[in-house]
Amino acid sequence: MWDLDTLARLNHGGGLRLAFLTLVLKRQALEARYPGGLGAFLGRSPGARAEGPLVAVHAMSGGDLGEVADHLAGAGYDMVSDSAVGDMFAGPLEACPGIGFYRTRLGQWYAVAKQGGTA
């Protein structure tokens, strides 16, 4: 069950819809830890998109997503504490504090920043 704050954000477009495999990153952590910040990451990853406190990277395969994750880890980004992975059909695959997943009645999965999780 979701708290009222999370439900309100979802109702106002506050979630990132999962497409294929999705790596969900904390925007604040990217700004702090990725060399050059969010702008540099988005410039290197044209398929990535930022929305509110989260950033999504979509991939068709685990190998493609793994390349992005390896690059981030090599650049000093904390993949365990600051990222989650979800699948558009199965939902959450890898969890992390501050990022939650929500499934709509139509079966669509979204990632949301959870209050108090420093996302």
C-alpha positions in Angstrom: 0.0 0.0 0.0 1.3 3.5 -0.9 1.3 6.5 1.4 -0.8 9.5 0.3 2.2 11.5 -0.8 3.3 8.9 -3.3 -0.3 8.4 -4.6 -0.6 12.2 -5.1 2.7 12.3 -7.0 1.5 9.4 -9.2 -1.8 11.2 -9.9 0.1 14.3 -11.0 2.5 12.6 -13.4 5.3 12.2 -10.8 6.3 8.7 -11.8 8.6 7.3 -14.6 6.9 4.7 -16.7 9.0 1.6 -17.2 9.8 0.6 -20.8 11.5 -2.7 -21.5 14.2 -2.9 -18.9 14.6 0.3 -17.0 17.5 1.5 -14.9 16.1 4.1 -12.4 18.7 6.5 -11.0 18.5 9.1 -8.3 18.9 12.5 -9.9 20.5 14.0 -6.7 23.1 11.2 -6.6 24.0 11.7 -10.3 24.5 15.4 -9.7 26.7 14.7 -6.7 28.7 11.7 -7.9 28.9 11.6 -11.7 31.7 13.6 -13.2 30.1 16.6 -14.7 26.7 15.9 -13.0 23.4 15.1 -14.6 24.1 17.2 -17.8 27.2 15.2 -18.5 25.4 11.9 -18.0 22.5 12.9 -20.2 24.9 14.0 -22.9 26.7 10.6 -22.9 23.4 8.7 -22.7 21.0 10.2 -25.2 18.2 7.7 -24.4 18.2 8.7 -20.7 15.6 11.1 -19.5 15.2 13.0 -16.2 11.8 13.6 -14.6 11.7 15.2 -11.2 14.0 13.4 -8.7 14.5 10.4 -11.0 16.4 9.5 -14.2 15.5 6.6 -16.4 17.6 4.6 -18.8 15.7 2.1 -21.0 17.3 -0.9 -22.7 16.1 -3.8 -24.7 18.5 -6.3 -23.0 20.2 -6.9 -19.8 23.6 -6.6 -21.6 22.8 -3.1 -22.8 21.7 -2.1 -19.3 24.8 -3.7 -17.8 27.0 -1.6 -20.0 25.4 1.6 -18.6 25.6 0.2 -15.0 29.3 -0.7 -15.5 30.0 2.8 -16.8 28.2 4.4 -13.9 30.0 2.2 -11.3 33.3 3.0 -12.9 32.6 6.7 -12.7 32.0 6.4 -8.9 28.2 6.2 -8.9 26.8 3.9 -6.0 24.7 1.4 -7.9 23.5 -0.4 -4.8 22.2 2.7 -2.8 21.2 5.0 -5.7 19.6 2.8 -8.4 16.9 0.3 -9.0 15.9 -1.8 -12.0 12.5 -2.6 -13.3 10.9 -4.5 -16.1 7.8 -3.2 -17.9 6.0 -6.6 -17.5 7.4 -8.0 -14.3 7.9 -4.8 -12.3 10.8 -4.4 -9.8 13.8 -6.6 -10.3 16.4 -4.7 -8.1 15.3 -2.4 -5.3 17.0 0.4 -3.5 16.1 2.8 -0.7 14.2 5.8 -2.0 12.8 4.3 -5.2 9.6 2.4 -5.3 7.5 0.8 -8.0 3.8 1.1 -8.7 1.5 -0.9 -11.0 -1.6 0.7 -12.4 -4.9 -1.1 -12.8 -4.0 -1.3 -16.6 -0.8 -3.2 -15.7 1.7 -0.4 -16.4 4.6 -0.2 -14.1 6.0 3.1 -12.8 9.0 4.1 -10.7 8.5 6.8 -8.1 10.8 8.6 -5.6 9.7 7.6 -2.1 9.5 10.3 0.5 12.3 10.1 3.1 14.5 8.0 0.7 16.7 10.9 -0.4 15.8 10.3 -4.1 
